[in-house]
Amino acid sequence: MKAQLESIRSAALSAIAAAGTGTELEAVRVQYLGKKGELTAVLKQMGKLSPEERPIMGQMANEVRAALESAIESQGAVLAEKALADKLAAETLDVTIPGKQAEIGHKHPMYTALDGFKEIFINMGFEIIDGPEVEESDYNFTKLNTPDDHPAREWSDTFYLDEDSRILLRTQTSPMQIRAIEEHGVPIRMISPGRVYRKDEVDATHSPMFHQIEGLVVDKGITMADLKGTLNAVIREIYGAGTQTRFRPHHFPFTEPSCEVDIQCHKCGGKGCPTCKGEGWIEVLGAGMVHPKVLRNCGVDPDEYSGFAFGFGLERMAMGQFKISDLRLIFENDIRFLEQF
């Protein structure tokens, strides 16, 4: 047994000294000092020795164990120091090298346009009101004087969320006009920007999801002249004093009289191009005087109060402001496109 212990000591110390990593060192420890290690196996034979030999062999076995544990600890410290030195060498930072400039993002062109509109309307005394995108058909259609057989109520035009056609993704932010009057009363001057949803085919000027800004003014003595003056002031503030506008008669169930407002195509200057579909003009908003039935639906006397309402697509306004030829570019998130703004 004495020869076995000496052999284990010699072989183990050599293996410990040769271990080049912590993993190799741990393998040596398990080989000799583990539960099934070589030194443990020798100690299990102590019961076969005579009473006189046991103390001598036990003392020698303890000395071997202590020597191996001490060697393992020392070699572990050496390997840890070496690993730290290698890591520091690999991760050395040259503080004399100029740093890399962090790239700072900026607002999306559409939200730049939105913030510009908000500032204009706030300066004109308007309040900004937000509301739910999941809306009741009562607010989206009925209280806005939209009849039951109106095409906008069809499943082919609107995203309904229930089989009874009562809950839907709002097709406009006009419902907030009703909610605002019910909550705040009149007189009122407000805009409501937000996402709206319609089953439109995607093309250069249409998307099934887009952003809209609805506006409402209700007070005593409001006329169509106030509507035209307000919208012309906003459009020319955005596009410049020389911007050409066109008001065309139209029909909306919630306004009477109604109109649509166009701006001269920013791409071709009115000559006709794919962006304006050859017409020279781009429709940007619908507007009109608030229908008396809508005022009555909100508990407002139309004989005492009048008002105007308008709504325009934010993406189309951004297209004109930044000379963007295709609405789809706004949603594609192509960094090469966005970096231009």
Residue pairs with C-beta under 8 A, 6 or more apart in sequence:
1 42
1 45
1 49
1 53
1 57
2 57
2 60
4 42
5 39
5 42
5 57
5 60
5 61
5 64
8 32
8 38
8 39
8 42
8 64
9 64
9 67
9 68
12 28
12 31
12 32
12 38
12 39
12 68
12 71
13 67
13 68
13 71
15 28
15 31
15 32
16 25
16 28
16 68
16 71
16 72
16 75
17 71
17 75
18 24
19 25
19 27
19 28
19 75
19 79
20 79
21 79
22 76
22 79
22 80
22 83
25 72
25 75
25 76
25 79
28 72
29 68
29 72
30 37
31 37
31 38
32 38
32 39
32 68
33 39
33 40
33 65
33 68
33 69
33 72
34 40
39 61
39 64
39 65
39 68
42 61
43 61
46 54
46 57
46 58
46 61
49 57
106 341
107 115
108 330
108 338
108 341
109 318
109 321
109 322
109 324
109 330
109 338
109 341
110 211
110 314
110 315
110 318
110 330
112 318
112 341
113 238
113 314
113 317
113 318
113 321
113 322
114 193
114 211
114 213
114 314
116 238
116 321
117 191
117 193
117 213
117 234
117 238
117 314
117 317
118 128
118 191
118 193
120 234
120 237
120 238
121 128
121 191
121 215
121 234
122 128
124 189
124 230
124 233
124 234
125 189
126 189
126 190
126 191
126 215
127 188
127 189
127 190
127 191
128 190
128 191
128 192
128 193
129 176
129 179
129 180
129 190
129 191
129 192
130 176
130 192
130 193
130 194
131 173
131 175
131 176
131 179
131 192
131 194
132 170
133 169
133 170
133 194
133 195
133 196
133 197
134 161
134 167
134 168
134 169
134 170
135 167
135 168
135 169
135 170
135 175
136 166
136 167
136 168
136 175
137 153
137 165
137 166
137 167
137 168
138 166
139 175
139 178
139 179
140 146
140 168
140 170
140 171
140 172
140 174
140 175
141 150
141 152
141 153
142 297
143 175
143 178
143 294
143 297
143 298
144 174
144 175
144 177
144 178
144 253
144 254
144 294
144 297
145 253
145 254
145 291
145 293
145 294
145 297
146 152
146 153
146 253
146 254
147 253
150 253
151 157
152 158
152 171
153 165
155 165
156 199
157 171
157 198
157 199
158 168
158 169
158 171
158 197
158 198
158 199
159 168
159 169
159 197
159 198
159 199
160 167
160 168
161 167
161 168
161 169
169 196
169 197
170 196
170 197
171 196
171 197
171 198
172 196
172 212
172 214
172 311
173 192
173 193
173 194
173 196
173 212
173 213
173 214
173 311
174 214
174 254
174 309
174 311
176 190
176 192
176 194
176 214
177 190
177 192
177 214
177 216
177 309
178 294
178 297
178 298
180 188
180 190
180 192
180 216
181 188
181 216
181 218
181 298
181 299
181 300
182 298
182 299
184 190
186 218
186 219
186 300
186 305
186 307
187 218
187 219
187 220
187 305
188 216
188 217
188 218
188 219
189 216
189 217
189 218
189 219
190 215
190 216
191 213
191 214
191 215
191 216
192 213
192 214
192 215
193 211
193 212
193 213
193 214
193 314
194 211
194 212
195 209
195 210
195 211
195 212
196 209
196 210
196 211
196 212
197 208
197 209
198 208
198 210
199 208
200 206
200 207
200 208
202 208
202 328
203 327
203 328
204 274
204 275
204 325
204 326
204 327
204 328
205 275
205 277
205 282
205 316
205 319
205 327
206 327
207 315
207 327
207 328
207 331
210 313
210 314
210 315
210 327
211 313
211 314
211 315
212 311
212 312
212 313
212 314
213 311
213 312
213 314
214 309
214 310
214 311
215 309
215 310
215 311
216 290
216 307
216 308
216 309
217 226
217 230
217 307
217 308
217 309
218 290
218 295
218 300
218 305
218 306
218 307
219 305
219 306
219 307
220 304
220 305
220 306
221 306
222 289
222 305
222 306
222 307
222 308
223 289
223 306
224 257
224 289
224 308
226 308
227 287
227 288
227 289
227 308
227 310
228 247
230 308
231 245
231 261
231 285
231 287
231 310
232 245
235 243
235 245
235 261
235 263
235 284
236 242
236 243
238 317
238 320
238 321
239 263
239 266
239 320
239 321
243 263
243 264
244 263
244 264
244 270
245 261
245 262
245 263
245 264
246 261
246 262
246 263
246 264
246 281
247 259
247 260
247 261
248 259
248 260
248 261
248 262
249 257
249 258
249 259
250 258
250 259
250 260
250 286
250 288
251 258
252 258
252 286
252 288
253 291
254 288
254 290
254 291
254 294
254 309
255 287
255 288
255 289
255 290
255 291
255 294
255 308
255 309
256 288
256 289
256 291
256 292
257 288
257 289
258 286
258 287
258 288
258 289
259 286
259 287
259 288
260 283
260 285
260 286
260 287
261 283
261 284
261 285
261 286
261 287
261 310
261 312
262 281
262 282
262 283
262 284
263 281
263 282
263 284
263 320
264 270
264 280
264 281
264 282
265 271
265 272
265 273
265 275
265 276
265 279
265 280
265 281
265 282
266 275
266 282
266 319
266 320
266 323
267 273
267 275
267 276
267 323
267 325
268 275
268 276
268 280
270 280
270 281
271 280
272 278
272 279
272 280
274 325
275 282
275 319
275 325
275 326
276 282
282 316
282 319
282 320
283 316
284 312
284 313
284 316
284 317
284 320
285 310
285 311
285 312
285 313
286 310
286 311
286 312
287 308
287 309
287 310
287 311
288 308
288 309
288 310
289 306
289 307
289 308
289 309
290 306
290 307
290 308
290 309
292 302
295 301
295 302
295 305
295 307
296 302
315 327
315 330
316 327
318 324
318 330
319 325
319 327
319 330
322 341
324 330
329 337
